[in-house]
């Protein structure tokens, strides 16, 4: 059966199809992740510390504990830093032919500094991408959705309707 037939059958039975959740912008989420802010509101801090994601946004109460970045941010950092450092190292070697200690003095600190600087924004982008794509429990209807961690109270934010 195709989707059109399913919708027609639901309408014939009087069943209304489930409303689709509003779309989430992937580019906006990625930019907010690079700035290390909440994917939903863009104002609350995404991280409680260097790489620890806030369980709930302090500004809008969006649940963020569903994120599963795991090992992806370090792999992304290795990929990006490798594509910056290795070509530079090859160019310096071919043009100047420095001693090995010069290579070590240049590339080890640069690699370390780039890795430490890029890790939080790339992790923020990956967490916010999961949010935008409704992965790992960020979709309220998902089977992967889990209860809040032990002892965590999730604040309920109710929309205030304007008076007519």
N, C-alpha and C positions, 0 to 999 in steps of 0.2 A: 504494500500500500504506500502511496506517496503522501506527502504532507497535505496537499490540497484535499485529498479524499479524507484524511484523518480529521482535518478541520471541519469539512462538510459533515462528517459523521458526528462529530462533537456538537455541532450546531443543531443537527436534526434531533439529537437526544436532549438538547437543552443545556449541555455542558459548555461552559465558556472556557476557551483556552486560557491557560495560565498566563498572566501578564508578563511580558518580558522585562527584565530589570533594565534600568537605564544604562546606556553605553558608557564605558569609561575610556577616556582618551589615553592611548598608549604614549604618544609623544609628550603630553603634559605630565604623565606619571613619571616618565624617564627624566624629564627636566627637573621635576621636584625631587626625584631620587638623587640626582647629581648634586642638588642643593642640600640634601639630607633633611628634607622636611616631609611631612605627612602627605601621602598620595591623594587623600580625599580633600583636605582643606588647603594645603600648601602653606600653613603657618606653624603648626605644631612641630616640635622636634621629633625626628624619626628615631634618633639614638639617645639612649640614657647615658651611655659612655662611648668610648672609642668605636666599638663595634656591636654593643649590646642594643638590640632593637627594643624600643618602648613597647610594652604589651598593649597599651591603649594610647591613642594620641591625646596629649594633654590639652589640646585646643578644641577638638571636635568629638572626642571619644570614639573615633574609629578603631575597631579592634585590629591590632597588628600582630597579635600573638600567633596568628595562623601561618606566618611566613616560614618558609623552609629554604633559606638560602644555602645552608650547609657548606659544601666545598666549592660551589660555583664562583663566589667572589675571588678567592685566591687563584683559581684557574684563569679567570678573566684578567686579573692583574698580571699574571705570568705572560699571558698572550700579548697584552698591550705593552708591557715593559720590554718584553723580548723583541717586539717589532720596533721599538725605539732604540734600545741599547745596541743590539747586534749590528744593524746597518752602520750606526755611528762608529762602533768599534772597528768594523771592516774598513771604513773610509779612513779613519785615523791610521790604521795599520798600513794601508796601501800608500797613503800620501806621505806620512812622516816616519814610519818604521821605528817607533820608540822602543825602549827597553821594556821588559816585562813588568818591572816595578812601576813604570808610568801607567801601563794599562791597569794594573791593580789599583793604583792611586786614583785613577779616573773613574773606572767602571764599577768598582765595588760600592763606593759611596753613592754614585748616581743611581745604581740599581736599587740599593736599599732605600734611598730617599724617595724615588718614584714609587716604589712598592708601598711604602707607608703612607704616602700622600694620596695614592689612587685607590687604596683599599676601601675606605669609608664611602666615597662617592659611588664606586662601582657596586658595593653591597647595597647602597640605597637604591640604585637603579634596578638591581635585580629584585629586591623586595617590592618596590613599587610596580615593576612589571608583573610580578605575581598577583598583586592587587588588581591591576588593570585588566588582566586576563582571567580574573576570578579563579585562580589556582589555589590548591591546598587549603580549602576551607574559607577563602575569601568570598565565596558564593554562599549565601544563606541556605540555598537549596541543595548544596553539595553533600554527598555522602562522606566526604573527607572532613567536613566541619566537625570540630571537636569542642568540648566544653573548655571554659577558661582554666588556666592552671590552678592548682590547689591554692586556696586562700585568696585568689584574686577576685575582686568584686568589679564587674563591668558596669560603669555608670550608664544609666538609661537617659538618652537625650531625646526629648520629644520636640517635634516641630511645633512652633508657635504659629497658629493660623491668624492672619490679620482679620480684624473685625470688619464685617460688611458695612 
